[in-house]
Amino acid sequence: MKYHYIKIKLSTSKRPPPYFIGSQLRGAFGHALKKVTCINPSYQCTNCFGAKSCLYHSFYEQENIQHKYRFDIELGSLSYDFGLYLYNDACDKLPYILSSLHIALSENGLGKDRVVFDNITIQVDGITIYEDGSFSNTLDDIKPQKFQPDNYHPNIKLKLLTPLRIKKSNQLEYNKINIEHILRSIYQRYKQIFEDTVVYSLDYKPTYITSVKVFEYKPLYRKSIRQGKRLVMDGVLGEIAVLGIDQKSYELLKLGEIIGVGKQTTFGMGKIKIEEVK
């Protein structure tokens, strides 16, 4: 599997929304991406002749798929800084992505106040490619990263850093979420994003001695301009301590740090972190 990680740093005294910025980022990015990529004179996606090859269409209009990008945000952050992951063939569209991010931040603006920024730094996989108002490095030298799990640790703590949304029978799971639900979600996302394959279960049986979880229900909403209403995005925050987890499951969880878990990951939901328990 291959991926890019884009890191955006914005030097400003302005403050983001008080808790969740993912909806603003995704909306602004979408408007800019359509501006950069749309070739339809009508500017309409319905029955568009170029839909099958359109980056905007694949990122925003296709339904019931695992999208090949996700925003990386921090809840309650005091800055506008954020990240963006690109996966698989979306990596090949890096110039369009960077151009769209630049337009979104420097021209179109974020939120209802259209907040724009003039002090922007953009890094791709740790390499600075935009600062002081111009792109300074060629993208030819930047190659996608490949997933390499770190050393195996059987005793871990899994942290849910942004609300996790996992559904069963079209209902969100809360108190019932366990480590196997998370593993299955990561596996399903991986298979569809990188292999275009839909699966419904793991191809092995995870093993672990015990797990202890501490969850907190987090209500969350976003305003959808396209649908003209407020949408629910509630989920679960918290931690799961797992002892004696097998190596395959450990590596799958580490993969989840990159591709996310559950629903609405494009907004920054389902962000996890794995820590060793000594």
SULJO-V743481 format. One line per field, one symbol per residue. ss: DSSP state (H for helix, E for strand, L for the rest). A space follows every 10 residues. Layout:
ss->???
This chain:
ss->LEEEEEEEEE LLLLLLLLLL LHHHHHHHHH HHHHHHHLLL LLLLLLLLLL HHHLHHHHHH HLLLLLLLEE EELLLLLLLL LEEEEEEHHH HHHHHHHHHH HHHHHHHHLE LLLLELLLLE EEEELLEEEE ELLEELLLHH HLLLEELLLL LLLLLEEEEE EEEELEEELL EEELLLLLHH HHHHHHHHHH HHHHHLLLLL LLLLLLLLLE EEEEEEEELL EEEELLLLEE EELLEEEEEE EEELLLHHHH HHHHHHHHHL LLLLHHHLLL LEEEEELL
